[in-house]
Amino acid sequence: MFGWLKKKETVDTLEVTAPLRGSVVSLEEVPDPAFSTGAMGPGIAIKPSEGKIVAPFDGKVAHLIEKSKHAIVLEHASGVQILIHVGVNTVSLKGEGFTAHVCTGDKVKAGQLLLEFDIPAIEKAGYPVITPVLVPDGQEMVESVERGSSADAAVLRIHLKK
């Protein structure tokens, strides 16, 4: 009846699969204190083996950094947001080596291609491609975030407040 009135999806735990292929490592390995100290929020980092970012769950693009295309915020139906930030200081490339396949506001399906990035071009420009995947601080519904084990499909488990 009221299409504009959308109920948030009720979940206790959101399992986030890896949005890109590569080796999952601790945020502490990211050579930027904003990420490595957890100042921006808890999460993991991935050393990419392929320059493609896919949606780790069904949701929407809450924000794509349009000019540089180096970072994207995705929102799950529960309201939880995650940030995927390709590389360190890659905003300086002003979009060079990045291709966005979505825009802010787009609905996305798990596995859908969101961004592509040119690993050799980014590294040649002198930037690390290690990619933080984190749960930005300040989300009231988030109770805790845990890192999945290497045997799990989920790289992050986001536990929500009841």
N, C-alpha and C positions, 0 to 999 in steps of 0.2 A: 504494500500500500504506500509506504513512504520510502521510495528508492534511495533517497538521500540519507536516510537514517540507517547507517550500516553498523551492525553489531560486530565488535571485535571478536576474533576467533579465540575461544577459550582453550588454552593449552597450559600444562604444568611445566613442561620442559620442551624447549625448541632445540632440535638437533640440527646443527649447521654442517653441511658437507663442504668439502674443500671447493672453493670457487675457481681454483686453477690447479693444474698439474704441477707437481714438484715435491720437494722435501719439506715437511712440516718441521719448524724449529720454534724455539722460544722467542717471544718478543724481545728478550734481552739481547738477541743477536742482531737486532736492527741497529745500524750505526746512526741513530738519531735519538737523543734522550727523550723527546716527546713520546716516542713509541717504547723505547727500551726500558724506561722507568715505569711504564704503565700510566703515565700522566694523562693520556687521552682515553684510557679505559683498558680493561683486560682483553686478552685475545691470544692469537698465535701469529706467526709469520710463515710465509712459504717462499722458498727459494725456487722460482719457477723453472720448469723444463720446457714450457711451451708458453707462448705469448697470447693466451686467451683466457678471459675471465667469463665464467658462466654463473648464472643465478643458482645459489645454493638452496633455494626454496622458492615456492610460489609467493609472489608479493608485488611490490611496486617500487619503482625508482623514486626514492624520496628526494634525491639530489644527485645530479651529475655535474661535476665541475666542467662546464661547457667549453671554456677556452683551452684548458690544458688536457682535459679528458683523462687525467691521471688518477682520479679518485671518484668513487661512487658510493652513495649511501642507499642501502636497500631496506625496505620496511616490510616485515612479515604481517599477516593479517591480525596477529596478536597485538600489534603496535610496536614490537621490538625492532630496533634498527641496528644494522651492522655497517661498518665502514670497511671498504676494500681500497687500499691505498697502494698503487703500483709504484714501487721503488721509493727512493729517498731523494728529496729535492728535485723530483722530476717535473714539478710545476714549472721549473725554469726552462723546460723544453717547449713550453707554450703550445703543446699539442703535437709537436713533431714526433713521429714514430707511434702515435696513438690513433686508433679509429674507434669511434663510438657507434654501437649498433642500436642504442636506445637513447631516449631523452628523459629528462625529469618528468615525472608523472606517468610514465608508461607502466602498464601492468606487465609482469614477467612470469614465466613458468620455470620451474626448476630445470636446470640444464640448458636454458636458453643462453645463446651467446650475447654478452653485454658489451664487452670491450675487446679489442685486440691491441697488442703492443709489440714493438720490434725490439726484442732483447738485445741483439748485436748493436743496433743503433744507439740504444740507451746506454749500454756499457761503453761504446766508443766515445760517447759524449762525456763519459766520466762519472756516470751515476750508477749506484747499486740498484739492482732490480728486485731485491728482496721485498716481498709484498706483505705488509701487515694486514691482518683481518681481525677487526676488533669490535667490541661492543662499547660504543662511546658512553662515557660516564654521564650520569644525570638522568637516566631512564628509570622512573619511579617503579615500574612494574618488574624490573630485574632484581631478583633476590641474590643470585650468585651466578658466576660463569666458571665452568670447568673445561679444561682441555681434554679432548678425547685421547685415548691411547692409540698406538700405532695399529692395533688390531681393529679399531672401530672405523665405521664409515664416517661418523661425525667427527669433525676436527674441534668443534665447540659444542658444549651443552649449556644452554642458557636456561637456568631455573627461574621461574616466574613466581612472584608473590601470589598467594592464594586470595 
